Each structure stands twice: as structure tokens, then as C-alpha cells.
Amino acid sequence: MLVLGPLAGVTAAYMNFSLGFFVGGQVLAGLLGSAVTAGYGAEGKHGANYIQTAAASVASMSGMAVLVQAMVWMGLPQPPAWQLVAYFVCVGMFGVGVGMLYTPVLVDRLRLAFPSGLAVANILRALTDTTLLRHSVKQLASGGLAGLASGLAASRLAFLGAIEFSAPTFGAGLVVGARIGVPAVLGGVISWALQPFFVSIGWLQAGDPFRKITFLIALGAILGAAIVDLALIFWRAWQGARQARAVEDDPEWRRVHRGRLWLWVVAWAAAILATGHLLLKQPLFFLALAIALVFLFALVNGISAGVSDSNPISSAFVVSVVVMALLGLTDPGVGLMAGAILLVSTSVACDMQQDRSTGWRLGTPRTLQFRYQVLGILVGAVLAVVFARLFMAAYPVLLQDQTLMKAGQQPAEWSSAMTYKFVGVLRSLTDDKPYQRTAILVGIALGFAIELLRKWLKPRHFVLDAIVLPSPYALSFGGFVNLPTSLWLGAGGVVASLVERFAPRKQRALPEDMSGTSLFGGGLIAGDAIAALAIGAAGLLSTVF
């Protein structure tokens, strides 16, 4: 937490300031953590899991330093550092609790893949078990080297940039397979094909990327499908299915005290209201609304991360501001502080789901893992403010509001795309756009209808399951990202399925969820994370010295 956490944290902050996104710290922290605990044998996987849980939480919180940058761009007065830290701590702790509340649904019941969580589990199992290591080292090492090479070469080889190759996206496709990858491609192609139509009805301007509107439809589709799945889960619980299976389905390592967990969530929600209203002078209504929306978007984003490894945290921020504008919000400062609740909480909650999926595969006690994540949140909340002040003091270019600059004035090395998106939507609070709400409702209707048909027909054939009636969760991925990203996820999924189908059958020495392709894919994700760390550290040192 005190070494790997700040290391991952400074990388996350640097990437968010320079690019507008950051690589999750789970895989890299798990890889390095397993080196620390390798001497403990197979049981060392739990210690390594605790290390990566804490370090990844530090990184997730550190990346939120861009919220302070958004305050500067909009000319808002910055509260004292201790007040911001207190606010971030309360929001992070609340997000941890909500994330744990959804673990039985997303991890235990729906059993989503969580590609990064699976990659971490594979790495920890392989590096702490000599038997597994002998059977997996080739795939894991070759994937890691390929990811490292492509990550380092991406900025130097023009053709990689031209085809927008993404090693971690291709690796995630290798983990999830074609039944997830192909629908993602389908969603991307449909979104791209509808771009002229969206322009014709005024939802997009000529030249706008399709995802500027399709991300709203995609979020709605996930929500619509989740309504169906949650209704079924609650119905079964009402019939007593959960109680009947409690003894055999809930081993000791998986149990948490539900009453204490709810008390945790309620207490930190009250703390958000107290710090936000008394310290930061924000209105209680919009703070409470943001807290309520967290319960929705922690689920929606959690499903998205579980299916495709994509956590659209900036989309949650944008949609929450749109909803607040519908209810009369016109103050950008209020929108920023209330939207920060969504941004931090969904980031932390989905990070927790990735960690819980790793723990589910390893049998790591959830209560202990929860405590390590709490410690990571404490450190990360402090570092978020520290890194924000440090970077903006060292690089004055980060203080310039890029939303007011012409194309030729944009800084080449500090694009701050996430901050750009936040400030852009906050500046539009005085310009109501009803079609954004319509897009969300259209997505909800589509997701609900498709998932209802899937539950009724129970498609098993690949064409019906992946093309005719694809999962809305996988289909929505194409609405969040550019088309090449969807294509690379789909390519990885197709390759994985073909290899698993036609590769020679060998005696299985690996667990069921540790295929050769998933190991190689996990290596790609880990290698790219190491490359991102190296590039971030080199870029930071070069600007300092």
C-alpha cells in the first residue's frame, strides 16, 4: 500500500492529466505483489491479493486528481486541502460499501467474467503454485512480453497508431471469448452506421463521434437488461431460494455481516452530506440525489466492467449532471461536487467488484479484503489532492482551460481528455438538451426488450446468442468506445474461441477458468500495464529533469 500504491497512483494521475484515462492497477499490483509473497507457497496468493487490493484502491482514488483540475478550469474557488481530502474519503468509503453490497449479485449470482479480475487471479495462482506455474508460465510470459512490447512501441510505430491497436483490449477479448466479443463488434458497427441518422435528427453535429450520443443509449441498455435480471434474482429470493442454499453456497470466506455493511453505507452517506454541506457549502438536495444515483450506476457500470472490462465512470458523471439539470441545476460548481460522488463511488465500487471476482476465484476472505481496500482509499484520498497540487504546480499548462482553446492551441502532451469532458458538460448546464434523456429512455427500452426475449427463448446456438439476440451488456460496449476498440475486443474473442475449439486436447492440469488463451490475454493486460508505468515514469522524469 505504501510502495505499490503510490507507484500506481502517480501513474494513474499522470495518465489522467496527460491522456484522460488510466490503466487499472489490479493486474500490475497483483504481479508485483505475488513476487513479495512467493515464498509463502500456494497460500501466498491471498497475501498478494490483499496487496493488489490496497494498491489498486490507491490508484483508483489518485486518478480523481482531475476533479481539482476541473475546478481550476472553471475558475471555482478551491477549498482547503483537508476539506477536499475529508470529502474524498467519505465518498470513497461510501463507494466501497456499495460495491460490497452488489458483490452477491454481480460476482456470486451473475458470475460475470471481470477480465482484469480473472487475469489477476490467474497470475496469482500461477506465480504462487509451482504445479500451475509449470503449465502456465509459457502462455503468461509470452503474453506479458507481447503486451510490454506493443505498449512501448505504440507511440513510436505509426502503423500501430493507425490501426488503434490495444493490447489490453485484445487481451480482454481473449479472456471473455467470442460470445462477448462478437456482440461488442456488432454494437460498434450499429453505432457507426447510425451516425448519419443521429446527425439528421440533431442528436449529433457533423463531425461528432457517434459515441457522443451512443454512450447514453448504451448506459440505458445496460440498465434495461439489469431490470430484468434483478427482478428475477429478487423473485427467487422472495421464494426462499437464497435461504435454502445459504448453508452450502456461502462458505466462511465469502460471508460478510450484512447488517454492519448497511450501517457502513448509511453512515458514510451521512458523512458525505455533512462534509459536502457544512464544509463545501453544497446544497443537500443534489448531494442526496447523487448518493441515490450511485446505487444505480454502481450496478450499471459494474455489469459493464464485468462483461467487457470497461468501466464508463465519465459517462456516469455526465449522465448524473444531465439528470440534475433536468431537476433545475444551473450551478456548475454544484454539478462538479455532486458529480464527483458518482465519479469516485462508481470507480471505487467497480474496482471492488474486480477485486471480489479475483477473491471469488482464489477463496480469499472478503472481510479481510474489504479492510485492505479501506486502507487503500484512505491513502488514495490524500494522494489525489497531493498529486493534483503537485502536477499543476510543476506544469502550469495544466491550469489552462482547454475547452476555451482553438484546435491549434491545444497542448500536445497534456490533453486531459477526462477533465475536458467534465468541464464541457458542466458548462452546458444552462443549455438544456432533452434528446439526451430521450436517448437514455430508448436504451432502457431496447435493453429491457432484448434481455426479456433472451430469458424467454434461452438461446444456445452461437448465431442466436451472439448476433440475433446478443447480450445487451456486451452489445453496449460498442456504444462507449470508438469502433476500432470494439473490433479489437471482438478479434480477441474470436481468436480465443477458435483456439479453444481447434487446439489439440491435452490433459488438463489447470483450473476450469484458466485456459491457455485467458492466460495469454492476462499477460497482455499485465505487459501493457507495465509499459504504461514505464512510459508514465519516463515522461514525468523527462519533464522534471
DOMISE-934098 format. One line per 5 residues: number of its first residue (from 1); their letters; for each residue x, y, z of C-alpha. Coordinates in nm, 3 decimals, padded with zeros to 5 digits. Layout:
# residues N
NUM = A = X:Y:Z | ...;
This chain:
# residues 545
1 = MLVLG = 00.000:00.000:00.000 | 00.284:00.239:00.085 | 00.506:00.140:-00.211 | 00.300:-00.014:-00.489 | 00.001:00.211:-00.410;
6 = PLAGV = 00.176:00.547:-00.463 | 00.361:00.398:-00.762 | 00.031:00.304:-00.926 | -00.124:00.629:-00.802 | 00.128:00.861:-00.965;
11 = TAAYM = 00.091:00.663:-01.287 | -00.289:00.697:-01.276 | -00.268:01.071:-01.207 | -00.010:01.126:-01.481 | -00.216:00.933:-01.738;
16 = NFSLG = -00.536:01.116:-01.649 | -00.367:01.455:-01.678 | -00.182:01.368:-01.998 | -00.433:01.142:-02.177 | -00.766:01.141:-01.995;
21 = FFVGG = -00.776:00.775:-01.892 | -00.566:00.548:-01.672 | -00.485:00.179:-01.663 | -00.632:-00.001:-01.363 | -00.374:-00.103:-01.107;
26 = QVLAG = -00.506:-00.451:-01.026 | -00.300:-00.653:-01.272 | 00.030:-00.474:-01.218 | -00.010:-00.467:-00.840 | -00.104:-00.836:-00.842;
31 = LLGSA = 00.201:-00.922:-01.050 | 00.437:-00.731:-00.820 | 00.253:-00.841:-00.507 | 00.291:-01.208:-00.594 | 00.669:-01.155:-00.610;
36 = VTAGY = 00.655:-01.037:-00.248 | 00.452:-01.335:-00.126 | 00.604:-01.606:-00.349 | 00.792:-01.758:-00.057 | 00.469:-01.849:00.122;
41 = GAEGK = 00.372:-02.111:-00.138 | 00.020:-02.155:-00.270 | -00.133:-01.970:00.027 | 00.070:-01.665:-00.069 | -00.194:-01.589:-00.332;
46 = HGANY = -00.416:-01.443:-00.058 | -00.145:-01.210:00.067 | -00.073:-01.098:-00.289 | -00.444:-01.040:-00.338 | -00.453:-00.815:-00.030;
51 = IQTAA = -00.155:-00.620:-00.165 | -00.311:-00.566:-00.507 | -00.646:-00.474:-00.350 | -00.492:-00.195:-00.142 | -00.261:-00.072:-00.419;
56 = ASVAS = -00.536:-00.068:-00.682 | -00.758:00.134:-00.448 | -00.483:00.391:-00.406 | -00.450:00.417:-00.785 | -00.826:00.443:-00.838;
61 = MSGMA = -00.852:00.734:-00.594 | -00.534:00.906:-00.717 | -00.676:00.928:-01.068 | -00.951:01.152:-00.930 | -00.700:01.437:-00.907;
66 = VLVQA = -00.855:01.566:-01.232 | -01.154:01.690:-01.029 | -00.928:01.956:-00.877 | -00.809:02.046:-01.228 | -01.172:02.090:-01.336;
71 = MVWMG = -01.222:02.340:-01.052 | -00.928:02.543:-01.181 | -01.050:02.540:-01.541 | -01.389:02.675:-01.438 | -01.244:02.934:-01.205;
76 = LPQPP = -01.408:02.787:-00.896 | -01.260:02.861:-00.554 | -01.065:02.564:-00.421 | -01.150:02.452:-00.068 | -00.864:02.391:00.178;
81 = AWQLV = -00.682:02.067:00.107 | -00.802:01.898:00.427 | -01.165:01.962:00.335 | -01.122:01.803:-00.008 | -00.944:01.506:00.147;
86 = AYFVC = -01.226:01.462:00.400 | -01.487:01.477:00.123 | -01.298:01.228:-00.098 | -01.253:00.990:00.197 | -01.627:00.994:00.271;
91 = VGMFG = -01.720:00.936:-00.094 | -01.460:00.660:-00.133 | -01.574:00.479:00.181 | -01.934:00.500:00.065 | -01.835:00.356:-00.274;
96 = VGVGM = -01.655:00.067:-00.106 | -01.970:-00.020:00.089 | -02.199:-00.002:-00.215 | -01.955:-00.215:-00.412 | -01.963:-00.482:-00.144;
101 = LYTPV = -02.343:-00.471:-00.136 | -02.353:-00.563:-00.506 | -02.095:-00.843:-00.480 | -02.353:-01.121:-00.420 | -02.541:-01.010:-00.734;
106 = LVDRL = -02.259:-00.935:-00.980 | -01.999:-01.187:-00.869 | -02.186:-01.473:-00.700 | -02.517:-01.480:-00.890 | -02.448:-01.337:-01.235;
111 = RLAFP = -02.089:-01.469:-01.228 | -01.962:-01.207:-01.469 | -01.616:-01.259:-01.617 | -01.444:-00.938:-01.494 | -01.148:-00.988:-01.733;
116 = SGLAV = -00.894:-00.795:-01.524 | -01.011:-00.977:-01.211 | -00.970:-01.310:-01.388 | -00.627:-01.205:-01.515 | -00.515:-01.119:-01.161;
121 = ANILR = -00.649:-01.449:-01.027 | -00.463:-01.642:-01.298 | -00.139:-01.456:-01.227 | -00.162:-01.505:-00.851 | -00.248:-01.872:-00.879;
126 = ALTDT = 00.026:-01.936:-01.133 | 00.305:-01.747:-00.956 | 00.231:-01.891:-00.610 | 00.174:-02.256:-00.711 | 00.468:-02.442:-00.866;
131 = TLLRH = 00.244:-02.700:-01.032 | 00.030:-02.440:-01.202 | 00.336:-02.233:-01.287 | 00.490:-02.518:-01.486 | 00.177:-02.543:-01.700;
136 = SVKQL = 00.109:-02.172:-01.741 | 00.441:-01.991:-01.747 | 00.479:-02.010:-02.126 | 00.140:-01.852:-02.203 | 00.164:-01.598:-01.922;
141 = ASGGL = 00.521:-01.492:-02.001 | 00.468:-01.473:-02.377 | 00.153:-01.265:-02.329 | 00.335:-01.035:-02.088 | 00.625:-00.979:-02.329;
146 = AGLAS = 00.387:-00.915:-02.618 | 00.187:-00.664:-02.412 | 00.503:-00.490:-02.294 | 00.642:-00.468:-02.648 | 00.321:-00.336:-02.801;
151 = GLAAS = 00.272:-00.086:-02.519 | 00.623:00.053:-02.560 | 00.602:00.054:-02.941 | 00.256:00.212:-02.971 | 00.387:00.567:-02.954;
156 = RLAFL = 00.678:00.500:-03.190 | 00.530:00.285:-03.466 | 00.286:00.480:-03.681 | 00.101:00.176:-03.812 | 00.001:00.068:-03.459;
161 = GAIEF = -00.150:00.410:-03.404 | -00.319:00.398:-03.743 | -00.497:00.073:-03.664 | -00.553:00.183:-03.299 | -00.421:-00.147:-03.168;
166 = SAPTF = -00.487:-00.201:-02.798 | -00.312:-00.494:-02.633 | -00.525:-00.491:-02.315 | -00.846:-00.473:-02.520 | -00.736:-00.767:-02.736;
171 = GAGLV = -00.631:-00.947:-02.417 | -00.972:-00.885:-02.260 | -01.126:-01.038:-02.572 | -00.910:-01.348:-02.524 | -01.048:-01.375:-02.171;
176 = VGARI = -01.419:-01.328:-02.247 | -01.442:-01.518:-02.579 | -01.649:-01.472:-02.893 | -01.992:-01.474:-02.727 | -01.900:-01.141:-02.569;
181 = GVPAV = -01.656:-01.009:-02.831 | -01.884:-01.050:-03.134 | -02.179:-00.858:-02.977 | -01.934:-00.580:-02.886 | -01.834:-00.554:-03.252;
186 = LGGVI = -02.199:-00.562:-03.354 | -02.276:-00.275:-03.115 | -01.988:-00.071:-03.253 | -02.087:-00.129:-03.615 | -02.451:-00.039:-03.549;
191 = SWALQ = -02.346:00.279:-03.366 | -02.113:00.377:-03.650 | -02.380:00.306:-03.915 | -02.638:00.518:-03.729 | -02.410:00.822:-03.710;
196 = PFFVS = -02.562:00.995:-04.019 | -02.910:00.935:-03.880 | -02.819:01.094:-03.547 | -02.683:01.395:-03.735 | -03.003:01.423:-03.938;
201 = IGWLQ = -03.224:01.436:-03.626 | -02.998:01.682:-03.446 | -02.860:01.446:-03.181 | -02.509:01.492:-03.325 | -02.334:01.765:-03.517;
206 = AGDPF = -02.148:01.687:-03.838 | -01.804:01.555:-03.746 | -01.900:01.445:-03.395 | -01.800:01.089:-03.294 | -02.101:00.857:-03.267;
211 = RKITF = -02.021:00.771:-02.904 | -02.105:01.129:-02.804 | -02.469:01.015:-02.807 | -02.449:00.633:-02.818 | -02.290:00.616:-02.472;
216 = LIALG = -02.623:00.737:-02.332 | -02.813:00.469:-02.525 | -02.559:00.209:-02.410 | -02.599:00.305:-02.046 | -02.974:00.282:-02.085;
221 = AILGA = -02.945:-00.062:-02.246 | -02.742:-00.195:-01.951 | -02.997:-00.054:-01.711 | -03.289:-00.206:-01.904 | -03.128:-00.550:-01.906;
226 = AIVDL = -03.036:-00.517:-01.538 | -03.401:-00.451:-01.453 | -03.492:-00.793:-01.594 | -03.205:-00.978:-01.425 | -03.254:-00.812:-01.087;
231 = ALIFW = -03.627:-00.878:-01.098 | -03.555:-01.250:-01.147 | -03.297:-01.252:-00.868 | -03.531:-01.080:-00.625 | -03.817:-01.310:-00.724;
236 = RAWQG = -03.609:-01.618:-00.649 | -03.501:-01.466:-00.319 | -03.867:-01.398:-00.235 | -03.946:-01.764:-00.297 | -03.686:-01.863:-00.041;
241 = ARQAR = -03.419:-01.990:-00.282 | -03.145:-01.790:-00.112 | -03.231:-01.920:00.234 | -03.247:-02.277:00.110 | -02.895:-02.256:-00.034;
246 = AVEDD = -02.738:-02.040:00.236 | -02.554:-02.321:00.415 | -02.395:-02.487:00.111 | -02.346:-02.180:-00.110 | -02.191:-01.944:00.145;
251 = PEWRR = -01.858:-02.080:00.272 | -01.691:-01.900:00.557 | -01.452:-01.696:00.339 | -01.744:-01.548:00.141 | -01.961:-01.438:00.431;
256 = VHRGR = -02.000:-01.077:00.542 | -02.218:-00.924:00.810 | -02.498:-00.765:00.607 | -02.628:-00.553:00.894 | -02.288:-00.398:00.959;
261 = LWLWV = -02.239:-00.341:00.587 | -02.565:-00.150:00.556 | -02.472:00.051:00.866 | -02.138:00.133:00.696 | -02.314:00.255:00.380;
266 = VAWAA = -02.569:00.467:00.569 | -02.303:00.618:00.797 | -02.075:00.723:00.511 | -02.370:00.855:00.310 | -02.449:01.078:00.610;
271 = AILAT = -02.082:01.177:00.625 | -02.093:01.284:00.257 | -02.394:01.503:00.329 | -02.221:01.652:00.634 | -01.887:01.728:00.469;
276 = GHLLL = -02.044:01.837:00.142 | -02.294:02.072:00.303 | -02.110:02.200:00.611 | -01.754:02.216:00.473 | -01.803:02.267:00.098;
281 = KQPLF = -02.135:02.459:00.120 | -02.316:02.240:-00.134 | -02.698:02.204:-00.135 | -02.825:01.892:00.040 | -03.078:01.805:-00.232;
286 = FLALA = -02.825:01.750:-00.511 | -02.582:01.573:-00.277 | -02.860:01.334:-00.174 | -02.961:01.286:-00.539 | -02.603:01.197:-00.632;
291 = IALVF = -02.588:00.946:-00.346 | -02.908:00.783:-00.472 | -02.775:00.767:-00.828 | -02.465:00.581:-00.705 | -02.684:00.278:-00.626;
296 = LFALV = -02.792:00.277:-00.990 | -02.462:00.343:-01.164 | -02.254:00.117:-00.938 | -02.474:-00.162:-01.070 | -02.480:-00.047:-01.434;
301 = NGISA = -02.106:00.022:-01.451 | -02.032:-00.292:-01.253 | -02.210:-00.506:-01.512 | -02.025:-00.324:-01.791 | -01.690:-00.387:-01.621;
306 = GVSDS = -01.784:-00.748:-01.552 | -01.871:-00.819:-01.914 | -01.620:-00.613:-02.113 | -01.365:-00.475:-01.861 | -01.490:-00.124:-01.943;
311 = NPISS = -01.595:00.100:-01.654 | -01.752:00.415:-01.806 | -01.703:00.637:-01.499 | -01.700:00.960:-01.700 | -02.031:00.855:-01.857;
316 = AFVVS = -02.181:00.816:-01.509 | -02.063:01.169:-01.428 | -02.212:01.312:-01.749 | -02.547:01.136:-01.711 | -02.577:01.242:-01.348;
321 = VVVMA = -02.524:01.606:-01.447 | -02.789:01.567:-01.719 | -03.035:01.431:-01.461 | -02.954:01.714:-01.219 | -03.005:01.969:-01.495;
326 = LLGLT = -03.349:01.818:-01.556 | -03.428:01.889:-01.189 | -03.321:02.251:-01.211 | -02.944:02.254:-01.151 | -02.771:02.551:-01.315;
331 = DPGVG = -02.461:02.597:-01.096 | -02.150:02.425:-01.245 | -01.978:02.420:-00.906 | -02.260:02.221:-00.751 | -02.265:01.992:-01.053;
336 = LMAGA = -01.893:01.924:-01.014 | -01.904:01.841:-00.643 | -02.221:01.632:-00.672 | -02.097:01.461:-00.987 | -01.773:01.380:-00.803;
341 = ILLVS = -01.979:01.150:-00.581 | -02.075:00.947:-00.889 | -01.726:00.955:-01.037 | -01.540:00.842:-00.726 | -01.802:00.597:-00.599;
346 = TSVAC = -01.851:00.414:-00.929 | -01.475:00.396:-00.981 | -01.421:00.252:-00.632 | -01.726:00.023:-00.640 | -01.634:-00.134:-00.975;
351 = DMQQD = -01.273:-00.163:-00.863 | -01.406:-00.357:-00.565 | -01.603:-00.589:-00.794 | -01.287:-00.667:-00.991 | -01.111:-00.744:-00.662;
356 = RSTGW = -01.401:-00.955:-00.533 | -01.405:-01.155:-00.857 | -01.037:-01.229:-00.801 | -01.109:-01.324:-00.441 | -01.401:-01.544:-00.551;
361 = RLGTP = -01.164:-01.747:-00.770 | -00.897:-01.769:-00.500 | -01.122:-01.819:-00.197 | -00.986:-01.504:-00.028 | -01.180:-01.394:00.284;
366 = RTLQF = -01.395:-01.098:00.181 | -01.394:-00.924:00.516 | -01.014:-00.901:00.520 | -01.004:-00.790:00.157 | -01.259:-00.521:00.240;
371 = RYQVL = -01.033:-00.385:00.515 | -00.735:-00.363:00.281 | -00.943:-00.171:00.031 | -01.049:00.071:00.303 | -00.684:00.137:00.387;
376 = GILVG = -00.614:00.199:00.018 | -00.897:00.452:-00.001 | -00.752:00.648:00.293 | -00.410:00.674:00.129 | -00.554:00.741:-00.217;
381 = AVLAV = -00.779:01.025:-00.099 | -00.477:01.210:00.038 | -00.268:01.142:-00.272 | -00.544:01.261:-00.506 | -00.520:01.612:-00.362;
386 = VFARL = -00.140:01.597:-00.328 | -00.089:01.486:-00.688 | -00.333:01.748:-00.816 | -00.143:02.029:-00.645 | 00.196:01.879:-00.736;
391 = FMAAY = 00.127:01.833:-01.107 | -00.043:02.169:-01.156 | 00.236:02.349:-00.973 | 00.504:02.172:-01.178 | 00.324:02.206:-01.514;
396 = PVLLQ = 00.134:02.537:-01.547 | -00.008:02.421:-01.880 | -00.249:02.204:-01.679 | -00.408:02.522:-01.541 | -00.523:02.637:-01.886;
401 = DQTLM = -00.887:02.574:-01.976 | -00.866:02.373:-02.297 | -01.242:02.399:-02.358 | -01.184:02.764:-02.449 | -00.886:02.697:-02.679;
406 = KAGQQ = -00.885:02.661:-03.056 | -00.767:02.337:-03.212 | -00.421:02.475:-03.285 | -00.378:02.594:-02.926 | -00.435:02.258:-02.762;
411 = PAEWS = -00.126:02.131:-02.572 | 00.012:01.819:-02.736 | 00.142:01.640:-02.424 | -00.133:01.725:-02.172 | -00.467:01.663:-02.342;
416 = SAMTY = -00.657:01.597:-02.011 | -00.947:01.445:-02.204 | -01.143:01.343:-01.893 | -01.128:01.695:-01.749 | -01.228:01.832:-02.090;
421 = KFVGV = -01.539:01.614:-02.086 | -01.635:01.714:-01.731 | -01.595:02.086:-01.788 | -01.773:02.066:-02.122 | -02.087:01.911:-01.975;
426 = LRSLT = -02.080:02.143:-01.673 | -02.064:02.448:-01.898 | -02.370:02.323:-02.083 | -02.590:02.328:-01.771 | -02.763:02.642:-01.898;
431 = DDKPY = -02.835:02.470:-02.232 | -03.098:02.201:-02.178 | -03.083:01.909:-02.425 | -03.399:01.696:-02.398 | -03.276:01.450:-02.661;
436 = QRTAI = -03.013:01.323:-02.414 | -03.288:01.199:-02.183 | -03.470:01.051:-02.483 | -03.154:00.858:-02.576 | -03.134:00.708:-02.227;
441 = LVGIA = -03.501:00.601:-02.239 | -03.453:00.445:-02.584 | -03.160:00.246:-02.448 | -03.360:00.127:-02.146 | -03.642:00.006:-02.371;
446 = LGFAI = -03.403:-00.177:-02.605 | -03.207:-00.342:-02.325 | -03.524:-00.448:-02.142 | -03.682:-00.597:-02.457 | -03.371:-00.786:-02.567;
451 = ELLRK = -03.298:-00.929:-02.224 | -03.662:-01.030:-02.178 | -03.652:-01.220:-02.508 | -03.323:-01.384:-02.411 | -03.468:-01.505:-02.082;
456 = WLKPR = -03.775:-01.641:-02.261 | -03.601:-01.811:-02.555 | -03.280:-01.910:-02.369 | -03.064:-01.901:-02.686 | -02.788:-02.161:-02.701;
461 = HFVLD = -02.681:-02.152:-03.068 | -02.396:-01.908:-03.127 | -02.571:-01.715:-03.407 | -02.882:-01.656:-03.198 | -02.694:-01.589:-02.876;
466 = AIVLP = -02.424:-01.357:-03.014 | -02.573:-01.200:-03.327 | -02.954:-01.220:-03.344 | -03.022:-01.164:-02.971 | -02.686:-01.054:-02.827;
471 = SPYAL = -02.649:-00.973:-02.461 | -02.726:-00.602:-02.405 | -02.434:-00.590:-02.164 | -02.189:-00.693:-02.436 | -02.370:-00.503:-02.712;
476 = SFGGF = -02.346:-00.178:-02.516 | -01.964:-00.187:-02.519 | -01.971:-00.072:-02.881 | -02.156:00.245:-02.780 | -01.895:00.350:-02.524;
481 = VNLPT = -01.579:00.330:-02.735 | -01.451:00.402:-03.084 | -01.516:00.135:-03.347 | -01.153:00.007:-03.362 | -01.164:-00.067:-02.988;
486 = SLWLG = -01.474:-00.282:-03.034 | -01.308:-00.458:-03.327 | -01.002:-00.547:-03.120 | -01.214:-00.684:-02.837 | -01.411:-00.890:-03.087;
491 = AGGVV = -01.093:-01.011:-03.259 | -00.957:-01.134:-02.928 | -01.282:-01.313:-02.852 | -01.293:-01.486:-03.191 | -00.929:-01.594:-03.167;
496 = ASLVE = -00.986:-01.735:-02.817 | -01.291:-01.933:-02.924 | -01.118:-02.071:-03.235 | -00.810:-02.175:-03.039 | -01.018:-02.345:-02.770;
501 = RFAPR = -01.221:-02.526:-03.036 | -00.944:-02.650:-03.264 | -00.639:-02.670:-03.038 | -00.521:-03.026:-02.960 | -00.679:-03.168:-02.649;
506 = KQRAL = -00.428:-03.214:-02.367 | -00.454:-03.347:-02.016 | -00.596:-03.063:-01.814 | -00.372:-02.953:-01.529 | -00.523:-02.606:-01.493;
511 = PEDMS = -00.843:-02.497:-01.319 | -01.151:-02.467:-01.539 | -01.126:-02.090:-01.575 | -00.751:-02.094:-01.656 | -00.739:-02.164:-02.028;
516 = GTSLF = -00.427:-02.101:-02.232 | -00.589:-01.811:-02.413 | -00.705:-01.645:-02.091 | -00.352:-01.674:-01.952 | -00.206:-01.517:-02.266;
521 = GGGLI = -00.473:-01.245:-02.252 | -00.396:-01.177:-01.888 | -00.029:-01.150:-01.980 | -00.114:-00.893:-02.248 | -00.302:-00.683:-01.994;
526 = AGDAI = -00.016:-00.709:-01.742 | 00.251:-00.631:-02.002 | 00.066:-00.324:-02.123 | 00.023:-00.206:-01.764 | 00.399:-00.232:-01.709;
531 = AALAI = 00.455:-00.040:-02.034 | 00.215:00.231:-01.919 | 00.402:00.258:-01.589 | 00.737:00.284:-01.770 | 00.610:00.546:-02.015;
536 = GAAGL = 00.445:00.746:-01.738 | 00.755:00.741:-01.519 | 00.980:00.831:-01.814 | 00.754:01.117:-01.919 | 00.736:01.252:-01.567;
541 = LSTVF = 01.112:01.233:-01.514 | 01.189:01.389:-01.852 | 00.970:01.692:-01.777 | 01.125:01.731:-01.431 | 01.488:01.696:-01.538;
